[in-house]
Every structure is written in structure tokens, then in C-alpha cells.
Amino acid sequence: MTGVSTTGTWLINSHSMVVASATGIANGMAIQATGIPVGALVTGIAGTTISWSASFATIQAGTGATVAFVSYMTVATFYPGITDLLMGRAVSNAKMAEAVRKSILEYTGSYKFTELQETGPTTQFTVGIPNYVPNYFLQPGSALLKLQKVNSFFLFTDGYVSPFGTQYTGNNSGYDITFRTIDRMEVLINTSGLPLHWTRHDGCLWFGCNPDQTYFTYMRYQREHPFPNAGTGNAGLDPIFLPDEWQEAIEYASAMRLAPSYNLSSKATELNNRLKGDEKFQRSAGIEGSPGLIFQLTSDEQRDQSTTVKRFRLRMGMR
């Protein structure tokens, strides 16, 4: 992952900004700045004016704000490695692109990646309505993508004032709405009051208690990895929002998917063991045997947890 950093100015809900310098910025680069959703890509450069996809609305304006323009791996980045693992078999780019897409969707469904995480808009519950489609809590640019993981829900108990408004006093009190399974929610769903818990059921997000006021809320979540060019001749150009250290694992996973179609079943077994660990490791749920590539990788969240100082308090009880 490479890129350049500069400062920029943009208006709320705009799709362009003026930067101090456009040197090193190119179409297709990802934009990283407070107020611009993850996944926004540069679509146009005119002097020092940078544009991005209109499907990405900004959360807030920026004035002289730090902006990074980053070049991520693309789907095509994995092609040479896949070809090598398949011992030089002639595999079309279209088939490799589809194998890469499926492999990335599999692993982003199991691991947390900060590049795919967003904070949804602050929105309001409707009185008497306990269930909502996920899109209601997503950023506009993620509306057509699957909601992979809900990291947290926050409810404001005393109304909500934008931190960027003149009426903001420094406090927006509230609490986290916690998860429960649907079978433990039935009574709350049918009871009016403050929403305390959420769950997923029948394609919707459900809340209990059933909202008795138009409380403000927002969700932090991980969206599905986007592949806007999937199934087209430009599939190889799609950026991959994963850390670079995942490249080898994705190459192995993609090659493993393709191997049986090219009379390489034994190679598929070899790739599977290299990726997930040997047979003994997989049978013992990681207690014995040799681990694979996936076991040795960690998500950003796991890495942060392992390197952050932790504090414990010893409590002594009476016997």
C-alpha cells in the first residue's frame, strides 16, 4: 500500500475537494480523510480539484484537513501468484478474478478489517416500529453492500446535537444497545420503551423494547467488500481493502478454488494444508499439528488488542 498525503477543503455532502497539491494523485486511489466514508475512490483530477464517486456522501465538511490518497492492491495483483501455485496452468483472468472475489468475501466475513469499517449516519427510530432494513443505518455508499458485522449500536437518550453545530455543549448522553438472539427478544419487541437490545432476523435489524420515542441512534459496522467491476473485463482493476500481509493467503485460497477444475486435486489438498494447517491441526481444532497461513495472520483489531497496555484490578473477597 503506497500513497501521498496533502491537505484539502470540501463542503458537506460534496463529491469533490480542492487540495494543496495534486502531485502523485491518480484515478482509482482511495481517499482517507475524516468525514469521507471508507471506499471513496478518486474518479477525476482537474488541476488541484479532486472528484470521487457520487455514491459516497460526506459526513462532514473539511477545511485544510489532512487527506491521504492511497494505492491499494487490486484483484490483478494476485494473478501472478495464483498462476505460480497452479504450476503455470493457463487460467483466464476472468476465472482468477472470480476466485479472488470469493476468497476475499469468505475471509472478510470471518475477520474484522478496519479498511471495511464505517460509522453510519445518525438517524432516528420510528415510534412503534421495532424492525428496520439494514440500509437504514448504513452510509449511502454502502447501501447496495451486505452488512457483514455490527460492531456497536449507540442510542442517545436526551436528543442529539451535532458536535459541529453552535448548540453543542460537549455532551450527547446515551448508551450501547447490546445484542441478543431473537428468542430472547420476543417480550421486549412487544413492549414499548427504550430500546436496550438488537438482533438480526428475517433480513431486518430488530430492537427491543419497541421504541416509544424517536430516539437518535447510529451504528458502527463492517460492510461487505465491494467489487464494482465483478463479472466485467475490468474486474482486475477493483481495489482490495485488505492489509498487504494477506496477499499470500488470498493467493493460496484462490488457487485452491481453481485447482480441481484443472485436474489438480492433489494440489488443492496441498494448498488447503498450507493455508489452513495440516490434517492433524485441522482435526484437533488447532491443538496439535502444524498451523497454516491463516492461523498466523491477525486482524487489525486483534493486533491492536495484543499491543495495547491492559490494566487489571485485583479484588479481594471475604471468605
C-alpha positions in Angstrom: 0.0 0.0 0.0 1.5 3.3 -1.1 0.3 6.8 -1.4 0.7 10.6 -0.8 -0.6 13.0 1.8 -1.7 16.6 1.5 -4.4 18.9 2.8 -7.8 19.5 1.3 -11.0 21.5 1.6 -14.5 20.3 0.8 -18.1 21.1 1.5 -20.6 18.8 3.4 -22.2 16.2 1.1 -20.0 17.3 -1.8 -18.1 14.9 -4.1 -15.0 17.0 -4.8 -12.3 18.8 -2.9 -9.5 21.3 -3.6 -6.1 20.0 -2.4 -2.9 21.9 -1.7 -1.1 19.7 -4.2 -2.3 17.0 -6.7 1.2 15.7 -7.3 1.2 11.9 -7.1 -2.6 11.6 -7.0 -4.1 9.3 -9.7 -7.6 8.0 -10.6 -8.5 4.9 -8.7 -6.6 5.9 -5.5 -8.6 5.5 -2.2 -9.3 8.7 -0.2 -8.6 8.6 3.5 -9.9 11.6 5.5 -12.1 12.4 8.4 -15.6 12.9 7.0 -15.2 10.9 3.8 -16.5 7.3 4.0 -14.1 4.4 3.5 -14.1 3.1 -0.1 -14.3 6.5 -1.8 -12.1 6.4 -4.9 -10.6 9.2 -7.0 -12.6 9.5 -10.3 -11.4 12.8 -11.7 -8.5 15.2 -11.4 -8.7 18.8 -12.7 -5.7 20.8 -11.6 -6.0 20.7 -7.8 -9.7 19.7 -7.8 -10.2 16.0 -6.9 -13.5 14.3 -7.5 -14.9 10.9 -6.2 -17.9 8.7 -6.8 -21.2 10.5 -6.2 -22.5 7.4 -4.3 -20.3 8.5 -1.4 -21.8 11.3 0.6 -19.5 13.0 3.1 -20.3 13.0 6.8 -18.9 16.5 7.4 -17.0 19.3 5.7 -13.3 19.7 5.8 -11.2 22.8 5.8 -7.4 22.5 5.4 -7.8 18.9 6.6 -5.2 16.2 6.2 -6.1 13.9 3.3 -4.2 10.7 2.2 -4.5 9.2 -1.3 -3.7 5.5 -1.2 -3.0 2.9 -3.8 -4.3 -0.5 -2.6 -3.7 -3.9 -4.1 -6.1 -4.7 -6.9 -7.6 -8.0 -8.0 -5.0 -8.3 -10.7 -2.2 -8.2 -8.0 -3.0 -11.8 -7.2 -2.8 -13.2 -10.7 0.9 -14.0 -10.9 0.9 -15.7 -7.5 -2.1 -17.8 -8.4 -0.5 -18.9 -11.7 2.7 -20.0 -10.0 0.7 -22.0 -7.4 -1.2 -23.7 -10.2 2.2 -24.7 -11.8 1.8 -22.4 -14.8 -1.6 -23.7 -15.9 -3.3 -21.3 -18.4 -6.2 -19.8 -16.4 -8.2 -16.9 -17.7 -8.1 -13.6 -15.9 -11.9 -13.8 -15.5 -11.7 -17.1 -13.6 -8.9 -15.8 -11.4 -10.8 -12.6 -10.7 -13.9 -14.6 -9.6 -11.8 -16.9 -7.4 -10.2 -13.9 -5.7 -13.6 -12.3 -5.2 -15.0 -15.4 -3.5 -11.9 -15.9 -1.3 -11.9 -12.3 -0.1 -15.7 -12.4 0.7 -15.1 -15.6 2.7 -12.3 -14.1 4.8 -13.8 -10.7 5.3 -16.9 -12.4 6.6 -14.8 -14.1 9.3 -12.3 -11.4 10.2 -12.5 -7.7 11.1 -10.7 -5.3 8.7 -10.5 -1.6 9.6 -10.5 -0.7 5.9 -14.0 -2.0 5.6 -15.4 -0.5 8.8 -17.6 2.6 8.8 -19.8 4.7 11.2 -23.3 5.0 9.9 -25.3 8.3 9.8 -27.1 9.5 13.0 -30.7 8.6 12.3 -33.9 8.2 14.3 -36.1 5.4 15.4 -39.8 5.5 14.4 -42.3 5.2 17.3 -43.9 1.7 17.4 -41.6 0.2 14.7 -39.2 -2.4 16.1 -37.7 -3.7 12.8 -35.6 -1.9 10.2 -33.8 -2.8 7.0 -30.0 -2.6 7.5 -29.7 0.1 4.8 -31.4 2.5 7.2 -28.3 2.6 9.3 -25.7 2.5 6.5 -23.8 5.2 4.7 -25.2 5.9 1.2 -22.1 4.4 -0.4 -22.7 1.1 1.3 -26.4 0.8 0.6 -26.0 -1.9 -2.0 -23.5 -3.9 0.0 -24.2 -6.6 2.6 -23.9 -5.7 6.2 -21.1 -8.1 7.4 -20.7 -7.2 11.1 -22.3 -4.9 13.6 -19.6 -3.6 15.9 -21.8 -1.4 18.0 -25.1 0.5 18.3 -25.4 3.7 20.3 -28.6 5.4 21.4 -28.9 9.0 22.5 -31.2 9.3 25.5 -31.6 13.1 25.6 -31.7 14.0 22.0 -28.8 14.6 19.7 -26.9 17.8 18.9 -24.3 17.7 16.1 -20.8 18.3 17.5 -20.3 20.7 14.6 -23.3 22.8 15.5 -23.4 26.0 17.5 -25.8 24.5 20.1 -23.3 21.7 21.0 -22.4 21.8 24.7 -19.9 18.9 24.7 -22.3 16.2 25.8 -24.6 13.8 24.0 -25.5 11.2 26.6 -26.6 7.7 25.8 -25.7 4.0 26.0 -24.7 1.0 23.9 -27.6 -1.2 22.6 -26.4 -4.8 23.1 -27.0 -8.0 21.1 -29.5 -10.7 22.0 -30.8 -13.6 20.0 -34.4 -13.3 18.6 -35.8 -15.9 21.0 -34.7 -13.7 24.0 -36.2 -10.6 22.4 -39.9 -11.5 21.9 -41.2 -9.9 25.1 -39.1 -6.7 24.6 -40.2 -6.4 20.9 -43.8 -6.4 22.1 -43.2 -3.9 24.9 -42.9 -0.1 24.4 -39.9 1.7 25.9 -36.2 2.4 25.5 -34.5 0.0 23.0 -32.0 -2.0 25.0 -31.0 -4.8 22.7 -30.8 -5.6 19.0 -30.8 -8.7 16.9 -31.0 -9.9 13.2 -34.0 -11.8 11.9 -35.7 -12.2 8.5 -33.3 -9.7 6.8 -34.0 -7.0 9.3 -32.5 -5.5 12.4 -34.9 -5.8 15.4 -34.9 -3.7 18.6 -36.4 -4.2 22.0 -38.0 -2.5 23.6 -40.2 -1.3 20.8 -39.2 2.5 20.5 -41.6 4.7 22.4 -39.9 7.9 21.1 -37.9 9.0 18.1 -34.6 8.3 19.7 -31.4 9.2 17.8 -29.0 6.4 17.1 -26.0 5.3 15.0 -24.3 2.1 14.1 -20.6 1.2 13.6 -20.2 -1.8 11.3 -18.2 -3.7 8.7 -19.6 -3.6 5.2 -19.2 -6.3 2.6 -16.0 -5.9 0.4 -17.1 -4.1 -2.8 -16.3 -5.4 -6.2 -17.9 -2.9 -8.6 -16.4 -4.4 -11.7 -17.1 -8.1 -10.9 -18.0 -10.1 -13.9 -16.7 -7.5 -16.4 -13.5 -7.1 -18.3 -12.3 -4.6 -15.7 -12.6 -7.0 -12.8 -8.9 -6.9 -12.3 -8.9 -3.2 -11.5 -11.0 -3.4 -8.4 -9.1 -2.2 -5.3 -8.6 -4.7 -2.4 -9.1 -3.1 1.1 -7.0 -5.7 3.0 -3.6 -5.3 4.6 -0.7 -6.3 2.3 0.2 -9.2 4.5 -3.0 -11.0 3.5 -1.8 -11.2 -0.2 -0.2 -14.7 0.1 -3.2 -16.2 1.9 -5.6 -14.9 -0.7 -3.4 -16.3 -3.5 -3.5 -19.7 -1.8 -7.2 -19.6 -1.2 -7.9 -18.6 -4.8 -5.6 -21.2 -6.3 -7.2 -23.9 -4.1 -10.6 -22.9 -5.5 -9.4 -23.2 -9.1 -7.2 -26.3 -8.8 -9.9 -29.1 -9.2 -11.1 -27.5 -12.4 -7.6 -28.0 -13.9 -7.1 -31.7 -12.9 -5.0 -30.6 -9.8 -7.0 -32.2 -7.0 -3.9 -33.3 -5.2 -2.5 -29.8 -5.5 -5.8 -28.5 -4.0 -5.2 -30.6 -0.9 -1.6 -29.4 -0.6 -2.8 -25.7 -0.9 -5.5 -26.4 1.7 -3.0 -27.7 4.2 -0.6 -24.8 3.6 -3.5 -22.4 4.0 -5.4 -23.9 7.0 -2.8 -26.2 8.6 -2.1 -29.9 8.2 -4.7 -32.5 8.7 -3.8 -33.1 12.3 -4.0 -29.3 13.0 -7.5 -29.1 11.4 -8.8 -32.2 13.1 -7.7 -31.1 16.6 -9.0 -27.5 16.2 -5.5 -26.1 16.4 -4.3 -28.0 19.4 -1.9 -30.3 17.6 -0.1 -30.3 14.2 1.3 -27.5 12.1 -0.7 -24.3 11.6 -1.3 -22.7 8.2 -1.0 -19.2 6.8 -4.4 -18.1 8.1 -3.6 -19.1 11.7 -0.5 -16.9 11.6 -2.4 -13.8 10.4 -4.3 -11.4 12.6 -6.9 -8.7 12.1 -6.1 -5.1 12.8 -8.4 -5.3 15.9 -6.5 -8.4 17.3 -3.2 -6.7 16.6 -4.3 -3.6 18.5 -5.6 -5.6 21.4 -2.3 -7.5 21.7 -0.1 -4.4 21.7 -2.2 -2.2 23.9 -1.4 -1.9 27.6 -4.0 -3.6 29.7 -4.8 -2.8 33.3 -6.3 -5.2 35.8 -7.8 -4.6 39.3 -7.4 -7.3 41.9 -10.5 -7.6 44.1 -10.2 -9.4 47.4 -13.3 -11.0 48.8 -14.2 -12.1 52.3 -14.3 -15.9 53.0 
